[in-house]
Amino acid sequence: MSHIQRTATGYDVGASKKRVNLTLNEDLVRVAQAYTDNLSGTIETLLATWAQTERRKREDDQEHRRKVAAAWNAFDERHGRFADEWNRDFMPDDETR
């Protein structure tokens, strides 16, 4: 059984490398190459950081939505549904409280 070594970003750091075809601004690549002797490694690090940030944003958004739903449910339990007093005119008689 192989052991998958994952970083905090959640990807397999031991996975094989894959060639990809990217279209990048030629001058930007030239400038970046002046700062690193391993452009692929630099881009991989930046991509991993970006992926981790995006995952955290989604997790935070899901948690926020869960908290909002819980707060509305708690409000409904204590005070009834917010729009019930206006909806009664539009509901069949057997569904009104």
CORFEN-V394956 format. One line per field, one symbol per residue. phi: phi as a letter, one per 20 degrees, with the letter a starting at -180 (. if undefined). psi: psi as a letter, one per 30 degrees, with the letter a starting at -180 (. if undefined). burial: # if it has 16 or more other ideal C-beta (glycine too) atoms within 10 Angstrom, else .. A space follows every 50 residues. Layout:
phi = ???
psi = ???
burial = ???
This chain:
phi = .eeeedefencffeffecfcdddcffffffffffdbecffffffffffff ffffffgffffffffffffffffffgfecnfgegfefgfdefgfdee
psi = kkkkjkaffgljfgllkkkljljlkeeeeeeefffkgieeeeeeeeeeee eeeeeeeeeeeeeeeeeeeeeeeeeeeeflkegefffeffkleffl.
burial = ..........#....................................#.. ...............................................
